[in-house]
Amino acid sequence: MGSSNPGPLLGRFKAENAENILKAYRIVMDVKETGKSYILQLVEFESRYSASHISHLFSKSKRVVLRKAKGGHAIRKWGDGTFTFYPFQAGIPFYFEKLGTDTQGKATPEYGGVDNYDVCESCTCAYNRDGICRFSLVHDRPPNITEADGCAEFVSRPYQPEKMR
């Protein structure tokens, strides 16, 4: 193993198999790893039969939070920015590779990276869940963010004591 402690997963990843028409699949998802969970946001899914476990995992929502402590799914990071995902520890594992970056090395939507609107630094905004902005999911448009003022769509979350969260 090249790196004993690879960094957290963050970005847009793709798993693809074009072996034959029955086993072919293409899965693209945004992945964010936190200390306690993996947050998976399905971006693109094409499969006839072979990726049924992925289809089942995302059947209720395009966003899934997998708690590291609960288990049930296996994720193995390989240290080179790739990982293997074995949903429900059944069927076949899927090998995900990080999609490319632009000429400056920044991950952008055009090059398969995480959209800058998705990453949210405000812990007190009502649209922020686990560091990802949910504004565009509610309003079907990206939030208005300026250099001078930051996010103009900020909505204050009501105070909740730490025990209530």
PyMOL commands that set and color helices and strands:
alter all, ss='L'
color gray80, all
select helices_A, chain A and resi 52-57+87-89+109-111+135-139+162-164
alter helices_A, ss='H'
color red, helices_A
select strands_A, chain A and resi 10-17+25-33+37-47+63-67+74-77+83-86+94-98+128-129+132-133+145-146+150-151
alter strands_A, ss='S'
color yellow, strands_A
deselect
rebuild
show_as cartoon
